[in-house]
């Protein structure tokens, strides 16, 4: 009975966090050979013209720094709810501008929709940093409880320890095969990542063990490892490109 209550609680946390949750529609854009400068310039100009004022659609552009898509870009339309997808109009002035002035410089890859889990994300005041260390997880159906319990506990331990950097948790709501989740850690460059994974991380782990029991962080981490599919963990680095983006993004 106690175990069932925990499962119900985790499910409730997951469901309530996705009601009116923020959503990102992400596309991979592969720049054509010799067109990098034209691509960056045209995306920057388009974003400033159409996506930099109150009430406009918000877009954020990340350069992929590692993995098989290195030097490609991820372009994210960031929305307050998935219902905003209904507002897309291919005949709008904005879209026609993109088609004419940006599309000649790239080919488009996979598109996915990611939903932010508000309850499990952590964004402290004054958090900053354009570097993203992104861990992609794919958990088994049978591993749902262990995976989400760990994420819930990490978020609480980060808050309790006063962790200074942001962490966003998003799950793939369209375009993925399996139970894909991305956990995005924000850093002030690679030196900032090194600093964040020093004393602040150790303080968070210590707080985690104080809250949930001796060696709980290691034990729960091992349970997460068991919850994943065979190739259910990938790590990538992305860099937010401010001039190609609408503004700050948690």
For each residue, the residues with C-beta under 8 A, 3 or more apart:
1: 4 5
2: 5 6
3: 6 7
4: 1 7 8
5: 1 2 8 9
6: 2 3 9 10 145 149
7: 3 4 10 11 145
8: 4 5 11 12
9: 5 6 12 13
10: 6 7 13 14 144 145 148 149 152
11: 7 8 14 15
12: 8 9 15 16
13: 9 10 16 17 119 120 148 152
14: 10 11 17 18 117 119 148
15: 11 12 18 19
16: 12 13 19 119
17: 13 14 21 117 118 119 120
18: 14 15 21 115 117 118 171
19: 15 16
20: 80 81
21: 17 18 81 115 116 117 118
22: 78 79 80 81 115 116 118
23: 78 79 80 81 82 84 85 113 114 115 116 173
24: 76 77 78 79 113 114 116 170
25: 76 77 79 85 111 112 113
26: 74 75 76 111 112 113 114
27: 74 75 76 108 109 110 111
28: 64 69 72 73 74 108 109 110 111
29: 39 72 73 74 75 106 107 108 109
30: 69 72 106 107 108 109
31: 35 36 39 71 72 73 105 106
32: 35 39 105 106 107
33:
34:
35: 31 32 38 39 104 105 106
36: 31 39 40
37: 40 41
38: 35 41 42 105
39: 29 31 32 35 36 42 43 73 102 105 106
40: 36 37 43 44 241 243 244
41: 37 38 44 45
42: 38 39 45 46 101 102 105
43: 39 40 46 47 61 75 102 244
44: 40 41 47 48 243 244
45: 41 42 48 49 101
46: 42 43 49 50 51 94 97 98 101 102
47: 43 44 50 51 52 59 61 243 244 245 246
48: 44 45 51 52
49: 45 46 52 97
50: 46 47 56 57 93 94 97
51: 46 47 48 56 57 58 59 246
52: 47 48 49 56 246 247
53: 56
54:
55:
56: 50 51 52 53 246
57: 50 51 77 79 84 87 94
58: 51 77 78 79 246 247 249
59: 47 51 75 76 77 78 245 246
60: 75 76 78 240 245 246 249
61: 43 47 73 74 75 76 240 241 244 245
62: 73 74 76 132 238 239 240 241
63: 71 72 73 238 239 241
64: 28 67 69 70 71 72 73 74 236 237 238
65: 70 236 237 238 239
66: 70 235 236 237
67: 64 70 234 236
68:
69: 28 30 64 72 109
70: 64 65 66 67
71: 31 63 64
72: 28 29 30 31 63 64 69 109
73: 28 29 31 39 61 62 63 64 106 241 244
74: 26 27 28 29 61 62 64 238
75: 26 27 29 43 59 60 61
76: 24 25 26 27 59 60 61 62
77: 24 25 57 58 59
78: 22 23 24 58 59 60 246 249
79: 22 23 24 25 57 58 82 84 85
80: 20 22 23 84
81: 20 21 22 23 84
82: 23 79 85 113 115 173
83: 86
84: 23 57 79 80 81 87
85: 23 25 79 82 88
86: 83
87: 57 84
88: 85 95
89: 92 95
90: 95
91: 95 96
92: 89 95 96
93: 50 96 97
94: 46 50 57 97 98
95: 88 89 90 91 92 98 99
96: 91 92 93 99 100
97: 46 49 50 93 94 100 101 102
98: 46 94 95 101 102 103
99: 95 96 102 103
100: 96 97 103
101: 42 45 46 97 98 104
102: 39 42 43 46 97 98 99 105 106
103: 98 99 100 106
104: 35 101
105: 31 32 35 38 39 42 102
106: 29 30 31 32 35 39 73 102 103
107: 29 30 32
108: 27 28 29 30 111
109: 27 28 29 30 69 72
110: 27 28 175
111: 25 26 27 28 108 175
112: 25 26 172 174 175 176
113: 23 24 25 26 82 172 173 174 175
114: 23 24 26 170 171 172 173 182
115: 18 21 22 23 82 170 171 172 173
116: 21 22 23 24 121 168 169 170
117: 14 17 18 21 120 121 151 169 170 171
118: 17 18 21 22 121
119: 13 14 16 17 152 155
120: 13 17 117 148 151 152 155 169
121: 116 117 118 155 166 167 168 169 250
122: 155 158 159 163 166 167 168
123: 127 166 167 168 250
124: 127 159 162 163 164 165 166
125:
126:
127: 123 124 164 165 166 186 250
128: 186 188
129: 165 166 186 187 188 189 192
130: 188 189 239 240 242
131: 186 187 188 189 190 192 193 237 238 239 240
132: 62 184 185 186 187 237 238 239 240
133: 184 185 187 193 235 236 237
134: 182 183 184 185 235 236 237 238
135: 182 183 185 233 234 235
136: 180 181 182 233 234 235 236
137: 147 180 181 182 183 224 228 232 233
138: 178 179 180 181 228 229 231 232 233
139: 143 144 147 179 181 224 227 228 229 232
140: 143 144 179 227 228 229 232
141: 144 179
142: 227
143: 139 140 146 147 224 226 227 228
144: 10 139 140 141 147 148 179 227
145: 6 7 10 148 149
146: 143 149 150 220 223 224 226 227
147: 137 139 143 144 150 151 179 181 224 227 228
148: 10 13 14 120 144 145 151 152
149: 6 10 145 146 152 153 220
150: 146 147 153 154 220 221 223 224
151: 117 120 147 148 154 155 169 181 183
152: 10 13 119 120 148 149 155 156
153: 149 150 156 157 208 211 212 216 220
154: 150 151 157 158 167 204 208
155: 119 120 121 122 151 152 158 159 167 169
156: 152 153 159 160 211
157: 153 154 160 161 204 205 207 208 211 217
158: 122 154 155 161 163 167 204
159: 122 124 155 156 162 163
160: 156 157 207 211
161: 157 158 200 203 204 206 207
162: 124 159 203
163: 122 124 158 159 167 200 203 204
164: 124 127 196 200
165: 124 127 129 185 186 187 192 196 200
166: 121 122 123 124 127 129 185 186 250
167: 121 122 123 154 155 158 163 183 184 185 186
168: 116 121 122 123 183 184 186 250
169: 116 117 120 121 151 155 181 182 183 184
170: 24 114 115 116 117 181 182 184
171: 18 114 115 117 179 180 181 182
172: 112 113 114 115 175 176 179 180 181 182
173: 23 82 113 114 115
174: 112 113
175: 110 111 112 113 172
176: 112 172 180
177: 180
178: 138 229 232
179: 138 139 140 141 144 147 171 172
180: 136 137 138 171 172 176 177
181: 136 137 138 139 147 151 169 170 171 172
182: 114 134 135 136 137 169 170 171 172
183: 134 135 137 151 167 168 169
184: 132 133 134 167 168 169 170
185: 132 133 134 135 165 166 167 193 196
186: 127 128 129 131 132 165 166 167 168
187: 129 131 132 133 165 190 192 193 196
188: 128 129 130 131 191 192
189: 129 130 131 192 193
190: 131 187 193 194
191: 188 194 195
192: 129 131 165 187 188 189 195 196
193: 131 133 185 187 189 190 196 197
194: 190 191 197 198
195: 191 192 198 200
196: 164 165 185 187 192 193 200 201
197: 193 194 200 201
198: 194 195 201 202
199: 202 203
200: 161 163 164 165 195 196 197 203 204
201: 196 197 198 204 205
202: 198 199 205 206
203: 161 162 163 199 200 206 207
204: 154 157 158 161 163 200 201 207 208
205: 157 201 202 208 209 217
206: 161 202 203 209 210
207: 157 160 161 203 204 210 211
208: 153 154 157 204 205 211 212 216 217
209: 205 206 212 213 214 215 216 217
210: 206 207
211: 153 156 157 160 207 208 216
212: 153 208 209 216 217 220
213: 209 216
214: 209
215: 209 218 219
216: 153 208 209 211 212 213 219 220
217: 157 205 208 209 212 220 221
218: 215 221 222
219: 215 216 222 223
220: 146 149 150 153 212 216 217 223 224
221: 150 217 218 224 225
222: 218 219 225 226
223: 146 150 219 220 226 227
224: 137 139 143 146 147 150 220 221 227 228
225: 221 222 228
226: 143 146 222 223
227: 139 140 142 143 144 146 147 223 224
228: 137 138 139 140 143 147 224 225 232 233
229: 138 139 140 178 232
230:
231: 138 234
232: 137 138 139 140 178 228 229
233: 135 136 137 138 228
234: 67 135 136 231
235: 66 133 134 135 136
236: 64 65 66 67 133 134 136
237: 64 65 66 131 132 133 134
238: 62 63 64 65 74 131 132 134
239: 62 63 65 130 131 132
240: 60 61 62 130 131 132 245 249
241: 40 61 62 63 73 244 245
242: 130 245
243: 40 44 47
244: 40 43 44 47 61 73 241
245: 47 59 60 61 240 241 242 249
246: 47 51 52 56 58 59 60 78 249
247: 52 58
248:
249: 58 60 78 240 245 246
250: 121 123 127 166 168
